[in-house]
Amino acid sequence: MATTFAVSMDLSKPAGLAALDALLVSRSYWCGFAFSHCDQTLFKAIGAAPDAAKYPNVARYYAHIGALIAEGASAAKTSACGTAVAGGKVAAAGAGGDDSDDDDDSDDDLFGDDDKPKAAKKKPVAVAKKAAKKPEKVAKTQLVFEVKPEEAETDLKQVEKDIRAISMEGLNWGEEFGTVPVGYGINKLVVQCVVEDEKVSVDDLEETVQNLDGVQSTDMVAMNKM
């Protein structure tokens, strides 16, 4: 069962981002344990990548969801979570209302009046043909891992460029990487990507990143099947 939040936040203000950051400390998704339309709406409400030093959990969440949206991941439909969020480009309150439009398209419209026997007989045949033409789904995994630099002076921008230069068939890097403070003036990169399971070895990818100049260690923090 998805967790329901009864809160209200204005993400155009620091207080709203701080409240959201606190709620995302131990969460990868806004409602439940899978990517849903609530995450899509909250992503739009955030509007842009926040300051990772001030709001590390929001920055991680924004980068995570951004990678899923960029890859075209399917969002599960959930009941409205009861959370009012303002800011960015849209308001997340009532996010569940838009999904009703998606359900308006029914098979009845394709085959005319249900009262006609001929239309009723054609319906199962058309559905079977449509199912037969559906392409086989490619198994993919969304990865989020943290990359710790060797020292505080390490140029994280250069490390990010080196990581993005890694090219493998079936590998797609997220549009934006985040940073999270470690301590003693050191920040670490939060890296997101989507891989095709049959083409990319997660262990090989992590080892390749680990061997880059300026990288001390890598730590996988999320691995979600799509």
TORPA-4810 file (N, C-alpha, C, O; in nm, 3 decimals):
<nodes>
NODE_1_0.086_-0.120_0.000_0.000_0.000_0.000_0.088_0.123_0.000_0.185_0.130_0.076_M
NODE_2_0.058_0.221_-0.083_0.137_0.343_-0.093_0.117_0.428_0.031_0.008_0.435_0.087_A
NODE_3_0.225_0.494_0.074_0.218_0.584_0.189_0.150_0.713_0.148_0.176_0.764_0.039_T
NODE_4_0.063_0.766_0.232_-0.008_0.890_0.203_0.047_1.003_0.290_0.060_0.987_0.411_T
NODE_5_0.079_1.117_0.226_0.126_1.234_0.297_0.017_1.339_0.297_-0.042_1.368_0.193_F
NODE_6_-0.011_1.396_0.413_-0.108_1.505_0.421_-0.030_1.632_0.457_-0.040_1.681_0.569_A
NODE_7_0.046_1.683_0.362_0.129_1.801_0.385_0.112_1.896_0.269_0.060_1.861_0.163_V
NODE_8_0.158_2.020_0.290_0.153_2.122_0.186_0.287_2.192_0.182_0.339_2.235_0.285_S
NODE_9_0.345_2.206_0.061_0.477_2.266_0.047_0.479_2.360_-0.072_0.418_2.333_-0.175_M
NODE_10_0.550_2.471_-0.056_0.573_2.564_-0.166_0.719_2.554_-0.204_0.805_2.607_-0.135_D
NODE_11_0.747_2.487_-0.315_0.885_2.459_-0.354_0.955_2.579_-0.416_1.072_2.571_-0.453_L
NODE_12_0.884_2.690_-0.429_0.950_2.812_-0.477_1.021_2.883_-0.362_1.090_2.983_-0.382_S
NODE_13_1.003_2.831_-0.241_1.063_2.891_-0.122_1.158_2.793_-0.055_1.135_2.672_-0.060_K
NODE_14_1.266_2.843_0.009_1.361_2.755_0.079_1.296_2.666_0.182_1.335_2.550_0.198_P
NODE_15_1.196_2.718_0.252_1.130_2.637_0.355_1.061_2.516_0.295_1.061_2.408_0.354_A
NODE_16_1.002_2.534_0.176_0.936_2.422_0.110_1.035_2.317_0.066_1.009_2.197_0.082_G
NODE_17_1.148_2.360_0.009_1.251_2.265_-0.033_1.310_2.191_0.087_1.339_2.072_0.080_L
NODE_18_1.327_2.263_0.198_1.381_2.201_0.319_1.286_2.094_0.372_1.329_1.988_0.416_A
NODE_19_1.156_2.125_0.368_1.057_2.026_0.414_1.058_1.903_0.325_1.051_1.790_0.374_A
NODE_20_1.066_1.925_0.195_1.071_1.812_0.102_1.198_1.731_0.121_1.195_1.608_0.114_L
NODE_21_1.310_1.800_0.145_1.437_1.731_0.166_1.429_1.637_0.285_1.481_1.526_0.281_D
NODE_22_1.363_1.682_0.391_1.349_1.598_0.510_1.263_1.475_0.482_1.292_1.367_0.533_A
NODE_23_1.159_1.491_0.401_1.071_1.378_0.369_1.137_1.275_0.277_1.098_1.159_0.276_L
NODE_24_1.239_1.319_0.200_1.303_1.230_0.104_1.429_1.162_0.157_1.500_1.095_0.083_L
NODE_25_1.457_1.179_0.286_1.579_1.123_0.344_1.591_0.974_0.316_1.699_0.926_0.280_V
NODE_26_1.483_0.901_0.332_1.489_0.755_0.316_1.397_0.706_0.204_1.356_0.590_0.204_S
NODE_27_1.365_0.793_0.109_1.274_0.755_0.003_1.336_0.773_-0.133_1.405_0.872_-0.159_R
NODE_28_1.313_0.675_-0.222_1.354_0.686_-0.361_1.238_0.734_-0.448_1.260_0.791_-0.555_S
NODE_29_1.114_0.710_-0.402_0.995_0.750_-0.476_0.898_0.819_-0.381_0.901_0.796_-0.261_Y
NODE_30_0.812_0.904_-0.436_0.723_0.983_-0.351_0.611_0.899_-0.293_0.580_0.911_-0.174_W
NODE_31_0.549_0.814_-0.373_0.439_0.730_-0.324_0.476_0.583_-0.342_0.487_0.536_-0.455_C
NODE_32_0.496_0.512_-0.233_0.526_0.370_-0.243_0.670_0.340_-0.280_0.761_0.414_-0.243_G
NODE_33_0.689_0.231_-0.354_0.824_0.182_-0.382_0.851_0.167_-0.531_0.939_0.090_-0.570_F
NODE_34_0.778_0.239_-0.613_0.798_0.232_-0.758_0.770_0.368_-0.821_0.695_0.449_-0.765_A
NODE_35_0.829_0.392_-0.936_0.810_0.515_-1.012_0.663_0.529_-1.052_0.607_0.437_-1.112_F
NODE_36_0.601_0.643_-1.019_0.459_0.662_-1.047_0.434_0.802_-1.102_0.525_0.884_-1.111_S
NODE_37_0.307_0.827_-1.139_0.271_0.959_-1.191_0.291_1.067_-1.086_0.309_1.184_-1.120_H
NODE_38_0.289_1.030_-0.958_0.316_1.128_-0.852_0.459_1.180_-0.862_0.484_1.298_-0.839_C
NODE_39_0.553_1.090_-0.898_0.692_1.133_-0.915_0.706_1.226_-1.035_0.781_1.323_-1.029_D
NODE_40_0.634_1.197_-1.143_0.638_1.283_-1.261_0.592_1.425_-1.227_0.654_1.523_-1.268_Q
NODE_41_0.484_1.433_-1.150_0.428_1.563_-1.117_0.517_1.639_-1.019_0.535_1.760_-1.032_T
NODE_42_0.572_1.567_-0.920_0.661_1.632_-0.824_0.789_1.679_-0.892_0.841_1.786_-0.859_L
NODE_43_0.839_1.602_-0.988_0.958_1.641_-1.065_0.933_1.775_-1.135_1.018_1.863_-1.133_F
NODE_44_0.816_1.788_-1.198_0.782_1.913_-1.267_0.765_2.028_-1.168_0.799_2.142_-1.197_K
NODE_45_0.713_1.996_-1.050_0.693_2.100_-0.949_0.826_2.152_-0.896_0.839_2.271_-0.868_A
NODE_46_0.924_2.064_-0.882_1.057_2.109_-0.838_1.116_2.202_-0.943_1.176_2.304_-0.909_I
NODE_47_1.097_2.167_-1.071_1.129_2.259_-1.180_1.272_2.258_-1.228_1.295_2.260_-1.348_G
NODE_48_1.370_2.255_-1.137_1.511_2.257_-1.175_1.592_2.194_-1.062_1.547_2.188_-0.948_A
NODE_49_1.712_2.147_-1.097_1.796_2.082_-0.997_1.829_2.181_-0.885_1.882_2.289_-0.912_A
NODE_50_1.798_2.146_-0.760_1.825_2.237_-0.649_1.973_2.233_-0.608_2.051_2.152_-0.658_P
NODE_51_2.009_2.320_-0.516_2.145_2.324_-0.462_2.168_2.196_-0.382_2.107_2.176_-0.277_D
NODE_52_2.257_2.111_-0.431_2.279_1.982_-0.365_2.342_1.998_-0.227_2.324_1.912_-0.140_A
NODE_53_2.415_2.107_-0.205_2.476_2.128_-0.074_2.370_2.159_0.031_2.384_2.120_0.147_A
NODE_54_2.263_2.230_-0.009_2.157_2.266_0.084_2.048_2.160_0.091_1.993_2.134_0.197_K
NODE_55_2.017_2.100_-0.024_1.905_2.004_-0.031_1.953_1.875_-0.100_1.909_1.844_-0.211_Y
NODE_56_2.042_1.799_-0.036_2.101_1.680_-0.100_1.999_1.574_-0.138_2.013_1.508_-0.241_P
NODE_57_1.896_1.555_-0.055_1.798_1.451_-0.084_1.706_1.490_-0.200_1.667_1.405_-0.280_N
NODE_58_1.672_1.618_-0.208_1.592_1.665_-0.321_1.674_1.656_-0.450_1.622_1.618_-0.555_V
NODE_59_1.803_1.691_-0.442_1.890_1.684_-0.560_1.903_1.540_-0.609_1.900_1.514_-0.729_A
NODE_60_1.918_1.446_-0.514_1.927_1.304_-0.550_1.798_1.257_-0.615_1.800_1.192_-0.719_R
NODE_61_1.686_1.292_-0.553_1.556_1.252_-0.605_1.532_1.311_-0.744_1.485_1.241_-0.834_Y
NODE_62_1.563_1.439_-0.761_1.539_1.506_-0.889_1.621_1.442_-1.001_1.571_1.421_-1.111_Y
NODE_63_1.747_1.409_-0.971_1.832_1.345_-1.071_1.783_1.204_-1.103_1.783_1.161_-1.218_A
NODE_64_1.741_1.134_-0.999_1.690_0.996_-1.014_1.567_0.993_-1.105_1.563_0.918_-1.202_H
NODE_65_1.466_1.074_-1.073_1.342_1.076_-1.149_1.366_1.132_-1.288_1.303_1.088_-1.385_I
NODE_66_1.455_1.230_-1.300_1.487_1.286_-1.431_1.542_1.182_-1.525_1.510_1.181_-1.644_G
NODE_67_1.626_1.091_-1.471_1.683_0.985_-1.554_1.574_0.889_-1.603_1.576_0.845_-1.717_A
NODE_68_1.478_0.858_-1.515_1.368_0.768_-1.553_1.280_0.832_-1.660_1.241_0.767_-1.757_L
NODE_69_1.249_0.960_-1.642_1.166_1.029_-1.740_1.237_1.039_-1.874_1.175_1.021_-1.979_I
NODE_70_1.367_1.069_-1.872_1.444_1.081_-1.996_1.447_0.949_-2.072_1.452_0.948_-2.195_A
NODE_71_1.445_0.838_-1.998_1.451_0.707_-2.061_1.313_0.661_-2.108_1.303_0.563_-2.181_E
NODE_72_1.207_0.732_-2.067_1.072_0.694_-2.106_1.015_0.582_-2.022_0.934_0.503_-2.071_G
NODE_73_1.057_0.573_-1.897_1.008_0.466_-1.809_0.857_0.479_-1.787_0.803_0.589_-1.782_A
NODE_74_0.791_0.365_-1.772_0.647_0.363_-1.748_0.619_0.400_-1.603_0.681_0.346_-1.511_S
NODE_75_0.525_0.491_-1.583_0.490_0.535_-1.448_0.363_0.465_-1.403_0.262_0.465_-1.474_A
NODE_76_0.369_0.405_-1.286_0.252_0.338_-1.230_0.148_0.441_-1.189_0.182_0.552_-1.148_A
NODE_77_0.021_0.403_-1.200_-0.086_0.492_-1.158_-0.120_0.461_-1.013_-0.142_0.345_-0.977_K
NODE_78_-0.123_0.566_-0.929_-0.158_0.549_-0.789_-0.270_0.646_-0.756_-0.297_0.741_-0.830_T
NODE_79_-0.336_0.619_-0.644_-0.438_0.713_-0.599_-0.371_0.841_-0.554_-0.253_0.842_-0.519_S
NODE_80_-0.447_0.952_-0.557_-0.390_1.081_-0.518_-0.331_1.072_-0.378_-0.394_1.018_-0.287_A
NODE_81_-0.209_1.125_-0.362_-0.139_1.109_-0.234_-0.181_1.211_-0.130_-0.140_1.202_-0.015_C
NODE_82_-0.262_1.309_-0.168_-0.310_1.406_-0.072_-0.212_1.516_-0.038_-0.233_1.590_0.057_G
NODE_83_-0.105_1.527_-0.115_-0.003_1.627_-0.089_-0.018_1.744_-0.183_-0.028_1.725_-0.304_T
NODE_84_-0.020_1.866_-0.129_-0.027_1.987_-0.211_0.112_2.044_-0.224_0.175_2.080_-0.124_A
NODE_85_0.161_2.054_-0.348_0.296_2.104_-0.373_0.289_2.212_-0.478_0.237_2.190_-0.587_V
NODE_86_0.341_2.330_-0.446_0.345_2.440_-0.542_0.489_2.476_-0.572_0.578_2.459_-0.489_A
NODE_87_0.512_2.526_-0.694_0.647_2.566_-0.729_0.684_2.518_-0.866_0.613_2.436_-0.925_G
NODE_88_0.794_2.567_-0.919_0.838_2.523_-1.050_0.737_2.559_-1.156_0.687_2.671_-1.159_G
NODE_89_0.706_2.464_-1.243_0.619_2.490_-1.356_0.473_2.456_-1.330_0.383_2.515_-1.390_K
NODE_90_0.448_2.362_-1.239_0.309_2.321_-1.215_0.288_2.300_-1.066_0.384_2.299_-0.989_V
NODE_91_0.162_2.282_-1.025_0.129_2.246_-0.888_0.095_2.100_-0.886_0.021_2.051_-0.971_A
NODE_92_0.150_2.026_-0.785_0.129_1.882_-0.782_-0.002_1.842_-0.719_-0.041_1.726_-0.730_A
NODE_93_-0.073_1.934_-0.655_-0.201_1.899_-0.594_-0.297_1.854_-0.701_-0.309_1.916_-0.807_A
NODE_94_-0.368_1.742_-0.671_-0.465_1.691_-0.767_-0.401_1.626_-0.886_-0.459_1.622_-0.995_G
NODE_95_-0.279_1.573_-0.866_-0.208_1.512_-0.979_-0.284_1.396_-1.035_-0.275_1.366_-1.155_A
NODE_96_-0.361_1.328_-0.950_-0.431_1.210_-0.998_-0.541_1.242_-1.095_-0.588_1.153_-1.167_G
NODE_97_-0.586_1.370_-1.099_-0.701_1.403_-1.183_-0.672_1.390_-1.330_-0.761_1.353_-1.407_G
NODE_98_-0.549_1.419_-1.373_-0.519_1.414_-1.516_-0.522_1.275_-1.571_-0.545_1.255_-1.691_D
NODE_99_-0.499_1.175_-1.484_-0.492_1.038_-1.534_-0.625_0.987_-1.582_-0.632_0.893_-1.661_D
NODE_100_-0.735_1.049_-1.534_-0.867_1.001_-1.575_-0.886_1.018_-1.724_-0.959_0.942_-1.787_S
NODE_101_-0.818_1.121_-1.783_-0.832_1.143_-1.926_-0.774_1.029_-2.006_-0.820_0.996_-2.115_D
NODE_102_-0.668_0.967_-1.948_-0.603_0.858_-2.019_-0.692_0.736_-2.030_-0.675_0.652_-2.119_D
NODE_103_-0.790_0.729_-1.936_-0.875_0.611_-1.934_-0.999_0.628_-2.019_-1.079_0.535_-2.033_D
NODE_104_-1.017_0.748_-2.079_-1.138_0.772_-2.155_-1.143_0.693_-2.284_-1.251_0.663_-2.335_D
NODE_105_-1.025_0.658_-2.338_-1.022_0.584_-2.464_-1.056_0.439_-2.437_-0.977_0.369_-2.375_D
NODE_106_-1.170_0.393_-2.482_-1.212_0.256_-2.460_-1.225_0.184_-2.592_-1.231_0.245_-2.699_S
NODE_107_-1.228_0.051_-2.582_-1.240_-0.030_-2.703_-1.374_-0.007_-2.773_-1.387_-0.031_-2.893_D
NODE_108_-1.475_0.041_-2.694_-1.606_0.063_-2.753_-1.599_0.168_-2.863_-1.670_0.157_-2.963_D
NODE_109_-1.515_0.270_-2.847_-1.505_0.374_-2.947_-1.449_0.321_-3.078_-1.480_0.373_-3.186_D
NODE_110_-1.367_0.218_-3.069_-1.304_0.163_-3.189_-1.401_0.080_-3.272_-1.383_0.066_-3.394_L
NODE_111_-1.502_0.024_-3.207_-1.588_-0.071_-3.277_-1.734_-0.027_-3.286_-1.819_-0.105_-3.326_F
NODE_112_-1.763_0.098_-3.248_-1.898_0.151_-3.265_-1.990_0.112_-3.152_-1.945_0.081_-3.041_G
NODE_113_-2.119_0.112_-3.179_-2.222_0.088_-3.080_-2.217_-0.055_-3.029_-2.213_-0.150_-3.108_D
NODE_114_-2.217_-0.071_-2.895_-2.212_-0.204_-2.836_-2.337_-0.286_-2.865_-2.335_-0.408_-2.853_D
NODE_115_-2.445_-0.219_-2.902_-2.570_-0.291_-2.925_-2.568_-0.368_-3.056_-2.657_-0.450_-3.080_D
NODE_116_-2.469_-0.345_-3.141_-2.462_-0.415_-3.269_-2.384_-0.545_-3.253_-2.268_-0.540_-3.214_K
NODE_117_-2.443_-0.660_-3.281_-2.378_-0.790_-3.263_-2.250_-0.802_-3.342_-2.153_-0.860_-3.292_P
NODE_118_-2.245_-0.750_-3.466_-2.126_-0.764_-3.548_-2.006_-0.696_-3.485_-1.895_-0.749_-3.488_K
NODE_119_-2.028_-0.579_-3.428_-1.917_-0.506_-3.364_-1.866_-0.584_-3.244_-1.745_-0.589_-3.220_A
NODE_120_-1.957_-0.646_-3.169_-1.917_-0.722_-3.051_-1.832_-0.842_-3.090_-1.742_-0.879_-3.016_A
NODE_121_-1.860_-0.903_-3.205_-1.783_-1.019_-3.249_-1.644_-0.980_-3.297_-1.550_-1.058_-3.283_K
NODE_122_-1.631_-0.861_-3.354_-1.502_-0.817_-3.406_-1.406_-0.776_-3.297_-1.284_-0.783_-3.316_K
NODE_123_-1.456_-0.734_-3.183_-1.373_-0.680_-3.077_-1.262_-0.774_-3.029_-1.147_-0.731_-3.023_K
NODE_124_-1.291_-0.903_-2.996_-1.183_-0.992_-2.950_-1.077_-1.013_-3.057_-0.959_-1.023_-3.023_P
NODE_125_-1.115_-1.020_-3.184_-1.020_-1.041_-3.292_-0.923_-0.924_-3.302_-0.802_-0.943_-3.316_V
NODE_126_-0.977_-0.801_-3.294_-0.893_-0.681_-3.304_-0.796_-0.673_-3.188_-0.680_-0.637_-3.206_A
NODE_127_-0.842_-0.706_-3.068_-0.756_-0.703_-2.951_-0.644_-0.805_-2.964_-0.530_-0.777_-2.927_V
NODE_128_-0.675_-0.923_-3.016_-0.575_-1.028_-3.033_-0.467_-0.985_-3.133_-0.349_-1.009_-3.111_A
NODE_129_-0.509_-0.920_-3.243_-0.413_-0.873_-3.343_-0.322_-0.767_-3.285_-0.202_-0.765_-3.311_K
NODE_130_-0.381_-0.677_-3.206_-0.303_-0.569_-3.145_-0.198_-0.626_-3.050_-0.085_-0.579_-3.046_K
NODE_131_-0.237_-0.729_-2.973_-0.144_-0.791_-2.880_-0.032_-0.863_-2.953_0.083_-0.864_-2.908_A
NODE_132_-0.065_-0.923_-3.068_0.035_-0.996_-3.145_0.141_-0.904_-3.203_0.256_-0.945_-3.221_A
NODE_133_0.104_-0.779_-3.231_0.197_-0.684_-3.291_0.282_-0.612_-3.188_0.377_-0.543_-3.226_K
NODE_134_0.250_-0.625_-3.060_0.324_-0.554_-2.956_0.468_-0.604_-2.948_0.490_-0.724_-2.930_K
NODE_135_0.566_-0.515_-2.961_0.707_-0.559_-2.957_0.746_-0.610_-2.819_0.689_-0.570_-2.717_P
NODE_136_0.843_-0.698_-2.819_0.889_-0.754_-2.693_0.959_-0.647_-2.610_1.042_-0.572_-2.663_E
NODE_137_0.927_-0.640_-2.483_0.984_-0.538_-2.396_1.129_-0.569_-2.364_1.163_-0.683_-2.330_K
NODE_138_1.215_-0.468_-2.374_1.356_-0.483_-2.343_1.377_-0.464_-2.193_1.338_-0.361_-2.138_V
NODE_139_1.439_-0.560_-2.129_1.463_-0.552_-1.985_1.571_-0.447_-1.957_1.681_-0.453_-2.011_A
NODE_140_1.537_-0.351_-1.872_1.630_-0.244_-1.839_1.636_-0.224_-1.687_1.544_-0.261_-1.615_K
NODE_141_1.746_-0.166_-1.642_1.764_-0.136_-1.501_1.812_0.007_-1.485_1.903_0.052_-1.555_T
NODE_142_1.751_0.078_-1.391_1.795_0.215_-1.361_1.891_0.208_-1.242_1.856_0.153_-1.138_Q
NODE_143_2.010_0.265_-1.258_2.114_0.259_-1.156_2.142_0.399_-1.100_2.142_0.497_-1.173_L
NODE_144_2.164_0.405_-0.971_2.211_0.528_-0.906_2.328_0.489_-0.817_2.312_0.406_-0.727_V
NODE_145_2.445_0.548_-0.841_2.558_0.520_-0.753_2.637_0.647_-0.724_2.636_0.742_-0.803_F
NODE_146_2.704_0.646_-0.611_2.781_0.761_-0.566_2.928_0.740_-0.596_2.982_0.631_-0.578_E
NODE_147_2.992_0.846_-0.643_3.134_0.840_-0.679_3.209_0.937_-0.588_3.186_1.058_-0.592_V
NODE_148_3.299_0.882_-0.505_3.376_0.963_-0.411_3.512_0.996_-0.472_3.582_0.906_-0.519_K
NODE_149_3.551_1.125_-0.472_3.680_1.163_-0.530_3.796_1.128_-0.437_3.775_1.099_-0.319_P
NODE_150_3.919_1.132_-0.492_4.036_1.097_-0.412_4.067_1.203_-0.307_4.116_1.171_-0.199_E
NODE_151_4.038_1.330_-0.340_4.067_1.437_-0.247_3.975_1.555_-0.273_3.904_1.559_-0.374_E
NODE_152_3.976_1.652_-0.180_3.886_1.767_-0.191_3.914_1.850_-0.315_3.824_1.914_-0.368_A
NODE_153_4.040_1.849_-0.361_4.078_1.931_-0.477_4.042_1.866_-0.610_4.059_1.928_-0.715_E
NODE_154_3.994_1.744_-0.608_3.958_1.676_-0.732_3.848_1.752_-0.805_3.748_1.790_-0.744_T
NODE_155_3.866_1.773_-0.934_3.768_1.846_-1.016_3.653_1.752_-1.051_3.666_1.666_-1.138_D
NODE_156_3.539_1.770_-0.983_3.424_1.683_-1.007_3.365_1.703_-1.146_3.307_1.610_-1.202_L
NODE_157_3.380_1.821_-1.201_3.333_1.846_-1.338_3.409_1.758_-1.436_3.351_1.702_-1.530_K
NODE_158_3.540_1.747_-1.414_3.620_1.662_-1.502_3.587_1.515_-1.481_3.583_1.437_-1.577_Q
NODE_159_3.563_1.477_-1.356_3.525_1.338_-1.328_3.394_1.305_-1.399_3.380_1.197_-1.457_V
NODE_160_3.299_1.399_-1.395_3.171_1.378_-1.463_3.192_1.361_-1.614_3.131_1.275_-1.676_E
NODE_161_3.279_1.446_-1.672_3.307_1.435_-1.816_3.366_1.298_-1.848_3.331_1.237_-1.949_K
NODE_162_3.458_1.251_-1.763_3.521_1.121_-1.786_3.420_1.007_-1.776_3.425_0.911_-1.853_D
NODE_163_3.328_1.020_-1.682_3.224_0.917_-1.666_3.133_0.916_-1.788_3.101_0.809_-1.841_I
NODE_164_3.091_1.033_-1.833_3.002_1.042_-1.949_3.072_0.995_-2.077_3.006_0.957_-2.174_R
NODE_165_3.205_0.997_-2.076_3.280_0.951_-2.193_3.278_0.799_-2.205_3.311_0.744_-2.310_A
NODE_166_3.239_0.731_-2.096_3.228_0.585_-2.102_3.110_0.549_-2.190_2.997_0.589_-2.164_I
NODE_167_3.137_0.474_-2.294_3.032_0.439_-2.391_3.021_0.288_-2.404_3.119_0.219_-2.431_S
NODE_168_2.900_0.237_-2.387_2.871_0.096_-2.404_2.737_0.082_-2.474_2.648_0.164_-2.453_M
NODE_169_2.722_-0.018_-2.556_2.593_-0.043_-2.618_2.491_-0.079_-2.511_2.513_-0.169_-2.430_E
NODE_170_2.379_-0.007_-2.510_2.276_-0.032_-2.409_2.291_0.052_-2.284_2.217_0.031_-2.187_G
NODE_171_2.387_0.148_-2.284_2.409_0.235_-2.168_2.366_0.378_-2.201_2.407_0.434_-2.303_L
NODE_172_2.283_0.436_-2.115_2.238_0.574_-2.132_2.255_0.648_-2.000_2.193_0.612_-1.899_N
NODE_173_2.338_0.752_-2.001_2.361_0.831_-1.880_2.245_0.928_-1.858_2.183_0.973_-1.954_W
NODE_174_2.216_0.960_-1.731_2.114_1.058_-1.698_2.153_1.196_-1.747_2.271_1.225_-1.768_G
NODE_175_2.054_1.282_-1.764_2.080_1.415_-1.817_2.159_1.501_-1.720_2.234_1.590_-1.762_E
NODE_176_2.145_1.477_-1.590_2.211_1.563_-1.491_2.258_1.482_-1.371_2.181_1.403_-1.316_E
NODE_177_2.385_1.502_-1.331_2.438_1.438_-1.211_2.428_1.536_-1.095_2.436_1.657_-1.114_F
NODE_178_2.411_1.483_-0.974_2.406_1.569_-0.856_2.533_1.555_-0.774_2.618_1.472_-0.804_G
NODE_179_2.546_1.637_-0.671_2.658_1.629_-0.578_2.603_1.629_-0.436_2.503_1.694_-0.407_T
NODE_180_2.671_1.556_-0.349_2.631_1.547_-0.209_2.755_1.566_-0.122_2.857_1.504_-0.149_V
NODE_181_2.749_1.652_-0.019_2.866_1.672_0.067_2.897_1.548_0.150_2.808_1.482_0.202_P
NODE_182_3.027_1.518_0.160_3.073_1.405_0.240_3.124_1.454_0.375_3.098_1.393_0.478_V
NODE_183_3.197_1.565_0.373_3.258_1.619_0.493_3.398_1.667_0.464_3.460_1.625_0.366_G
NODE_184_3.447_1.756_0.548_3.583_1.810_0.533_3.603_1.875_0.395_3.711_1.868_0.336_Y
NODE_185_3.498_1.938_0.345_3.508_2.008_0.218_3.501_1.919_0.095_3.523_1.966_-0.016_G
NODE_186_3.472_1.791_0.113_3.467_1.696_0.001_3.322_1.670_-0.039_3.237_1.645_0.046_I
NODE_187_3.296_1.675_-0.168_3.165_1.638_-0.223_3.180_1.512_-0.306_3.289_1.483_-0.356_N
NODE_188_3.072_1.439_-0.322_3.074_1.321_-0.409_2.965_1.334_-0.514_2.863_1.399_-0.491_K
NODE_189_2.987_1.271_-0.629_2.892_1.275_-0.739_2.783_1.171_-0.718_2.809_1.060_-0.672_L
NODE_190_2.659_1.208_-0.753_2.550_1.111_-0.758_2.521_1.086_-0.906_2.471_1.174_-0.976_V
NODE_191_2.553_0.967_-0.951_2.550_0.933_-1.094_2.428_0.847_-1.124_2.398_0.752_-1.051_V
NODE_192_2.356_0.879_-1.233_2.240_0.801_-1.273_2.257_0.753_-1.417_2.313_0.823_-1.501_Q
NODE_193_2.209_0.633_-1.442_2.209_0.582_-1.579_2.105_0.471_-1.592_2.055_0.419_-1.492_C
NODE_194_2.073_0.436_-1.714_1.982_0.325_-1.744_2.057_0.229_-1.836_2.117_0.272_-1.935_V
NODE_195_2.054_0.101_-1.804_2.125_0.001_-1.885_2.030_-0.107_-1.931_1.933_-0.141_-1.863_V
NODE_196_2.058_-0.162_-2.049_1.986_-0.279_-2.097_2.053_-0.402_-2.036_2.173_-0.422_-2.052_E
NODE_197_1.975_-0.483_-1.968_2.030_-0.592_-1.889_2.113_-0.692_-1.971_2.213_-0.744_-1.922_D
NODE_198_2.072_-0.718_-2.094_2.141_-0.819_-2.175_2.270_-0.765_-2.238_2.353_-0.842_-2.287_E
NODE_199_2.287_-0.632_-2.237_2.402_-0.574_-2.306_2.509_-0.516_-2.213_2.625_-0.504_-2.251_K
NODE_200_2.469_-0.481_-2.091_2.563_-0.413_-2.001_2.577_-0.489_-1.870_2.477_-0.523_-1.806_V
NODE_201_2.700_-0.516_-1.832_2.729_-0.576_-1.702_2.744_-0.465_-1.599_2.829_-0.377_-1.615_S
NODE_202_2.663_-0.468_-1.496_2.669_-0.365_-1.393_2.805_-0.366_-1.324_2.861_-0.260_-1.296_V
NODE_203_2.859_-0.485_-1.298_2.990_-0.496_-1.233_3.100_-0.435_-1.320_3.187_-0.364_-1.269_D
NODE_204_3.095_-0.462_-1.451_3.196_-0.406_-1.541_3.186_-0.254_-1.547_3.288_-0.185_-1.551_D
NODE_205_3.063_-0.202_-1.549_3.044_-0.058_-1.555_3.097_0.009_-1.429_3.167_0.110_-1.436_L
NODE_206_3.064_-0.049_-1.314_3.110_0.010_-1.188_3.262_0.004_-1.177_3.325_0.097_-1.126_E
NODE_207_3.322_-0.104_-1.225_3.468_-0.117_-1.222_3.534_-0.016_-1.315_3.639_0.040_-1.281_E
NODE_208_3.473_0.010_-1.431_3.527_0.108_-1.524_3.528_0.247_-1.462_3.625_0.322_-1.477_T
NODE_209_3.418_0.282_-1.393_3.412_0.412_-1.327_3.515_0.419_-1.214_3.581_0.521_-1.195_V
NODE_210_3.528_0.309_-1.139_3.621_0.303_-1.027_3.765_0.328_-1.071_3.845_0.383_-0.995_Q
NODE_211_3.799_0.288_-1.192_3.936_0.298_-1.242_3.969_0.434_-1.304_4.082_0.455_-1.348_N
NODE_212_3.875_0.526_-1.307_3.900_0.658_-1.364_3.993_0.739_-1.273_3.994_0.720_-1.152_L
NODE_213_4.069_0.829_-1.332_4.156_0.918_-1.255_4.072_1.007_-1.165_3.969_1.060_-1.207_D
NODE_214_4.116_1.022_-1.041_4.046_1.108_-0.946_3.935_1.040_-0.869_3.875_1.102_-0.781_G
NODE_215_3.907_0.914_-0.899_3.800_0.841_-0.829_3.859_0.753_-0.720_3.946_0.670_-0.747_V
NODE_216_3.813_0.773_-0.597_3.859_0.690_-0.486_3.774_0.564_-0.470_3.827_0.454_-0.450_Q
NODE_217_3.641_0.581_-0.482_3.552_0.466_-0.464_3.415_0.494_-0.525_3.379_0.609_-0.550_S
NODE_218_3.340_0.386_-0.548_3.202_0.397_-0.596_3.113_0.314_-0.504_3.156_0.213_-0.449_T
NODE_219_2.990_0.357_-0.489_2.895_0.288_-0.402_2.758_0.286_-0.466_2.697_0.392_-0.483_D
NODE_220_2.707_0.169_-0.501_2.575_0.156_-0.562_2.468_0.180_-0.456_2.466_0.110_-0.354_M
NODE_221_2.380_0.278_-0.477_2.279_0.311_-0.378_2.137_0.275_-0.421_2.046_0.268_-0.338_V
NODE_222_2.117_0.251_-0.551_1.984_0.214_-0.599_1.996_0.135_-0.729_2.078_0.168_-0.815_A
NODE_223_1.913_0.030_-0.742_1.910_-0.051_-0.863_1.764_-0.093_-0.884_1.713_-0.181_-0.814_M
NODE_224_1.698_-0.031_-0.979_1.555_-0.051_-0.999_1.526_-0.107_-1.137_1.565_-0.049_-1.238_N
NODE_225_1.457_-0.220_-1.142_1.416_-0.278_-1.268_1.306_-0.193_-1.332_1.219_-0.142_-1.262_K
NODE_226_1.310_-0.179_-1.462_1.214_-0.095_-1.532_1.123_-0.181_-1.619_1.034_-0.129_-1.687_M
</nodes>
